[in-house]
Amino acid sequence: MFKVHENLRDSFFSVGGGGVFHGDALQILKELPDKIVQCCVTSPPYWKLKDYGVKGQIGLESTPEEYTEKLVSVFHEVRRVLKDDGTLWINLGDTYCRGWAHCGVKTKELVGIPWRVAFALQRDGWYLRSDVIWHKPDAMPEGVNDRPTRAHEYIFLMTKGKNYYYNADAIREPHKPESIKRMAYKYKGYRKIKSLSERPHYRNPEHMCHPLGRNKRSVWTIPKSGSRGNHSATFPSEIPEICIKAGSKAGDIILDPFAGSGTTLQSTQQLGRIPMGIELNKKYVKKLIIPTILNAT
């Protein structure tokens, strides 16, 4: 459990060894102490996607620049509360300009929101370590015949510095059968081979095919999640599970400053970490997030 500042006690709901704050993400984050969070996994409201009917919500800004600026401000505070070896995993979707006055691009053009945000965070001091493609095999059809149907979103791995905690073994994926066969054929026991520097060294077949699986790839094929309650923009629990396993250890605090329906906090609880959420919509806090965490306990 983490200590809650007296200024935040009225907005805090304790649940599952951690809890969730009701309020504006930026204002809540400013009241949190430095370097208490090991990993942040979140999916902010997408630009121009949905009006949640809550005053102060992010996502309805008139321009991509304004939207990006607000997210940079929030994640600037996230970086402060994150431990020096912590990681940020942020899921963002894109949109097309539909003739809005201040898109910054021409009508029908892809706005490029995920990369606008990623580069802005990079300029603000974050290290952009990886872009992951979340491939949706069950993507919804689109009524278009002049471009491909969108079936992916982005997940960015960002860090405070060059060195950070990352458990590659916790998220390894199975080797392809042909890789195992190839290694068994080529490397029977130890075999002398040459490196790129032309210096001879010895390579064990286990090093070529790690016993726990191959390193996680940057394309994750995961079916999308259905709606939960009145929240339609939920993402599948497998996404935060991967991020949490890679970015933290048991007992660490995991933050989601845009908790939504509570998917990240649910995975946090199930994996033996401490959930810390922030959500602007009080109905989501009481009717979705708290029951979701309790069900995972």
C-alpha positions as CSV (number, residue, x, y, z in Angstrom):
1,M,0.0,0.0,0.0
2,F,1.2,3.5,-0.7
3,K,0.7,6.6,1.5
4,V,-2.0,9.0,0.3
5,H,-1.4,12.7,0.8
6,E,-4.0,14.4,3.0
7,N,-5.0,16.7,0.1
8,L,-6.1,13.6,-1.8
9,R,-7.8,11.5,0.9
10,D,-11.3,12.7,0.0
11,S,-10.8,11.6,-3.7
12,F,-9.1,8.2,-2.9
13,F,-10.9,4.8,-2.9
14,S,-8.8,2.1,-1.3
15,V,-9.2,-1.3,-2.9
16,G,-7.0,-4.4,-3.5
17,G,-4.0,-3.3,-1.6
18,G,-3.8,-0.1,-3.6
19,G,-6.6,2.1,-4.9
20,V,-7.9,4.6,-7.3
21,F,-8.1,8.4,-7.2
22,H,-11.1,10.2,-8.6
23,G,-10.1,13.4,-10.3
24,D,-8.1,15.1,-13.1
25,A,-4.9,13.1,-13.8
26,L,-2.6,16.1,-14.0
27,Q,-3.8,17.5,-10.7
28,I,-3.7,14.2,-8.9
29,L,-0.2,13.4,-10.2
30,K,1.1,16.7,-8.9
31,E,0.2,15.7,-5.4
32,L,2.0,12.3,-5.6
33,P,5.6,12.0,-4.3
34,D,8.6,11.4,-6.5
35,K,9.8,8.0,-7.7
36,I,7.2,5.7,-6.1
37,V,5.9,4.0,-9.3
38,Q,7.8,1.2,-11.0
39,C,5.7,1.0,-14.2
40,C,2.9,3.0,-15.9
41,V,0.6,1.2,-18.3
42,T,-2.2,3.3,-19.8
43,S,-4.4,4.1,-22.8
44,P,-5.4,7.8,-22.8
45,P,-8.6,8.9,-24.5
46,Y,-8.1,9.0,-28.2
47,W,-8.4,12.3,-30.0
48,K,-11.8,13.1,-31.4
49,L,-13.0,9.6,-30.8
50,K,-15.7,9.9,-28.1
51,D,-17.3,12.4,-25.8
52,Y,-17.5,10.8,-22.3
53,G,-19.6,13.7,-21.0
54,V,-17.2,14.7,-18.2
55,K,-16.0,18.2,-17.7
56,G,-12.2,18.5,-18.2
57,Q,-11.8,15.3,-20.2
58,I,-8.9,14.9,-22.6
59,G,-9.7,14.0,-26.2
60,L,-12.0,16.8,-27.4
61,E,-9.3,19.4,-28.0
62,S,-9.8,21.4,-31.2
63,T,-6.4,20.6,-32.6
64,P,-3.9,17.7,-32.5
65,E,-1.3,20.1,-31.0
66,E,-3.5,21.0,-28.1
67,Y,-4.3,17.3,-27.4
68,T,-0.6,16.4,-27.6
69,E,0.4,19.3,-25.3
70,K,-2.1,18.1,-22.6
71,L,-0.7,14.6,-22.8
72,V,2.8,15.8,-22.5
73,S,1.9,17.7,-19.4
74,V,0.4,14.6,-17.8
75,F,3.3,12.3,-18.7
76,H,5.8,14.9,-17.5
77,E,4.4,14.3,-14.1
78,V,4.3,10.6,-14.7
79,R,8.0,10.7,-15.3
80,R,8.5,12.5,-12.0
81,V,6.6,9.8,-10.0
82,L,8.3,7.0,-11.9
83,K,11.4,5.4,-10.4
84,D,14.6,6.0,-12.3
85,D,14.5,2.4,-13.7
86,G,10.8,2.6,-14.4
87,T,9.0,2.2,-17.7
88,L,6.0,3.8,-19.4
89,W,3.8,1.8,-21.8
90,I,1.3,3.9,-23.7
91,N,-1.4,2.7,-26.1
92,L,-2.7,5.2,-28.7
93,G,-4.9,5.0,-31.7
94,D,-5.1,7.2,-34.7
95,T,-7.8,9.1,-36.6
96,Y,-8.6,10.6,-40.0
97,C,-9.4,14.2,-40.5
98,R,-13.1,14.5,-41.3
99,G,-13.1,18.1,-42.3
100,W,-12.6,19.6,-38.9
101,A,-11.3,23.2,-39.1
102,H,-8.0,22.6,-37.2
103,C,-6.8,19.1,-38.0
104,G,-3.5,20.4,-39.2
105,V,-3.8,18.1,-42.2
106,K,-6.1,17.9,-45.2
107,T,-9.5,16.2,-45.1
108,K,-9.3,12.4,-45.4
109,E,-5.6,12.4,-44.3
110,L,-4.4,10.3,-41.4
111,V,-3.6,12.7,-38.6
112,G,-0.7,10.7,-37.1
113,I,-1.7,11.2,-33.5
114,P,0.4,8.3,-32.0
115,W,3.7,9.5,-33.5
116,R,2.9,13.2,-32.8
117,V,2.6,12.2,-29.1
118,A,5.6,9.9,-29.1
119,F,7.9,12.5,-30.6
120,A,6.6,15.2,-28.3
121,L,7.3,13.0,-25.3
122,Q,10.7,12.3,-26.7
123,R,11.4,16.1,-26.9
124,D,10.2,16.4,-23.3
125,G,12.9,14.1,-22.1
126,W,11.5,10.5,-22.5
127,Y,13.5,7.8,-24.2
128,L,11.5,6.2,-27.0
129,R,12.7,2.6,-26.7
130,S,10.2,0.7,-28.8
131,D,7.1,0.9,-30.9
132,V,4.8,-2.1,-30.8
133,I,2.1,-2.9,-33.3
134,W,-1.0,-4.2,-31.6
135,H,-2.5,-6.2,-34.5
136,K,-6.2,-6.9,-34.1
137,P,-7.2,-10.1,-36.0
138,D,-10.9,-9.3,-35.3
139,A,-10.8,-5.6,-36.3
140,M,-14.1,-4.0,-37.2
141,P,-14.9,-3.5,-40.9
142,E,-14.7,0.0,-42.2
143,G,-16.9,1.5,-44.9
144,V,-14.0,2.5,-47.2
145,N,-12.8,1.3,-50.6
146,D,-9.9,3.7,-51.2
147,R,-7.5,2.5,-48.5
148,P,-6.8,-0.6,-46.3
149,T,-9.0,-1.2,-43.3
150,R,-7.2,-0.3,-40.1
151,A,-6.4,-3.4,-38.0
152,H,-3.7,-2.1,-35.6
153,E,-2.8,0.4,-33.0
154,Y,0.5,1.5,-31.4
155,I,2.0,0.8,-28.0
156,F,5.1,2.8,-27.1
157,L,7.7,1.7,-24.6
158,M,9.3,4.8,-23.0
159,T,11.8,5.2,-20.3
160,K,13.4,7.8,-18.1
161,G,17.0,6.8,-19.1
162,K,19.2,4.4,-20.9
163,N,19.1,1.8,-18.2
164,Y,15.9,0.5,-16.8
165,Y,14.2,-2.6,-15.5
166,Y,13.0,-4.9,-18.2
167,N,12.4,-8.7,-17.7
168,A,12.7,-10.2,-21.2
169,D,12.4,-13.7,-19.8
170,A,8.9,-13.0,-18.4
171,I,7.4,-12.3,-21.8
172,R,9.3,-14.6,-24.1
173,E,7.2,-16.3,-26.9
174,P,7.5,-19.8,-28.3
175,H,10.2,-20.4,-30.9
176,K,9.1,-21.3,-34.4
177,P,9.4,-25.0,-35.1
178,E,11.7,-24.3,-38.1
179,S,14.0,-22.4,-35.8
180,I,14.4,-25.3,-33.4
181,K,14.9,-27.7,-36.3
182,R,17.5,-25.4,-37.9
183,M,19.5,-25.1,-34.7
184,A,19.4,-28.8,-34.0
185,Y,20.8,-29.5,-37.5
186,K,23.5,-26.8,-37.5
187,Y,24.7,-26.8,-33.9
188,K,25.1,-30.4,-32.6
189,G,26.8,-29.7,-29.3
190,Y,29.3,-26.8,-29.6
191,R,30.4,-25.6,-33.0
192,K,33.1,-23.1,-33.8
193,I,31.6,-20.2,-35.8
194,K,32.7,-16.6,-36.6
195,S,31.1,-13.4,-35.3
196,L,30.6,-10.3,-37.4
197,S,34.0,-9.1,-36.2
198,E,35.6,-12.3,-37.6
199,R,36.8,-13.3,-34.2
200,P,36.0,-17.0,-33.5
201,H,33.9,-17.8,-30.5
202,Y,31.8,-20.8,-29.4
203,R,28.0,-20.8,-29.4
204,N,25.8,-23.2,-27.6
205,P,22.5,-24.2,-29.3
206,E,20.7,-23.1,-26.1
207,H,21.9,-19.6,-26.7
208,M,20.5,-19.7,-30.3
209,C,17.2,-21.0,-29.0
210,H,16.7,-19.8,-25.5
211,P,15.0,-22.5,-23.4
212,L,12.3,-20.1,-22.3
213,G,11.5,-19.0,-25.8
214,R,12.5,-16.3,-28.2
215,N,12.7,-12.6,-27.4
216,K,9.3,-10.9,-27.6
217,R,8.6,-9.5,-31.0
218,S,7.2,-6.0,-31.7
219,V,4.0,-7.2,-33.3
220,W,1.4,-8.5,-30.9
221,T,-1.6,-10.2,-32.4
222,I,-4.3,-9.9,-29.7
223,P,-8.1,-9.9,-30.3
224,K,-9.7,-6.7,-29.1
225,S,-11.8,-6.6,-26.0
226,G,-15.5,-5.9,-25.9
227,S,-17.1,-3.1,-23.9
228,R,-17.4,-3.2,-20.1
229,G,-20.4,-1.5,-18.6
230,N,-20.8,1.9,-20.3
231,H,-17.1,2.1,-21.3
232,S,-16.7,0.9,-24.9
233,A,-13.0,1.8,-25.3
234,T,-11.5,-1.1,-23.3
235,F,-8.4,-2.9,-24.3
236,P,-7.7,-6.6,-23.8
237,S,-6.1,-7.6,-20.5
238,E,-3.3,-9.4,-22.3
239,I,-1.7,-6.1,-23.2
240,P,-1.2,-4.8,-19.7
241,E,-0.3,-8.3,-18.5
242,I,2.7,-8.3,-21.0
243,C,3.7,-4.8,-20.0
244,I,3.5,-5.3,-16.3
245,K,5.4,-8.6,-16.4
246,A,8.2,-7.0,-18.4
247,G,8.4,-3.8,-16.5
248,S,8.0,-4.8,-12.8
249,K,8.3,-7.3,-10.0
250,A,5.8,-8.6,-7.5
251,G,4.9,-5.9,-5.0
252,D,5.7,-3.0,-7.3
253,I,3.3,-0.1,-7.8
254,I,1.7,0.1,-11.2
255,L,0.1,3.3,-12.3
256,D,-2.7,4.0,-14.8
257,P,-3.5,7.7,-14.9
258,F,-6.4,7.1,-17.3
259,A,-7.9,4.0,-15.6
260,G,-11.1,3.9,-17.7
261,S,-12.8,0.5,-17.0
262,G,-9.9,-0.7,-14.8
263,T,-8.3,-3.3,-17.1
264,T,-4.7,-2.4,-16.2
265,L,-5.6,-2.3,-12.5
266,Q,-7.2,-5.7,-12.8
267,S,-4.1,-7.2,-14.4
268,T,-2.0,-5.5,-11.7
269,Q,-3.9,-7.1,-8.9
270,Q,-3.9,-10.5,-10.6
271,L,-0.1,-10.4,-11.0
272,G,0.6,-9.5,-7.4
273,R,1.5,-5.9,-7.9
274,I,-0.1,-2.8,-6.3
275,P,-2.7,-1.0,-8.4
276,M,-2.7,2.8,-8.5
277,G,-5.3,4.4,-10.8
278,I,-6.6,7.8,-11.6
279,E,-10.0,8.4,-13.3
280,L,-11.9,11.6,-14.0
281,N,-15.4,9.9,-14.4
282,K,-16.7,9.1,-10.9
283,K,-19.2,6.6,-12.3
284,Y,-16.4,4.6,-13.8
285,V,-14.6,4.6,-10.5
286,K,-17.5,3.2,-8.5
287,K,-19.3,1.0,-11.0
288,L,-16.4,-0.3,-13.1
289,I,-13.0,0.1,-11.6
290,I,-13.6,-0.9,-8.0
291,P,-15.6,-4.0,-8.8
292,T,-13.1,-5.0,-11.4
293,I,-10.2,-4.8,-8.9
294,L,-12.2,-6.7,-6.3
295,N,-13.0,-9.4,-8.8
296,A,-9.3,-9.9,-9.4
297,T,-8.5,-10.1,-5.7
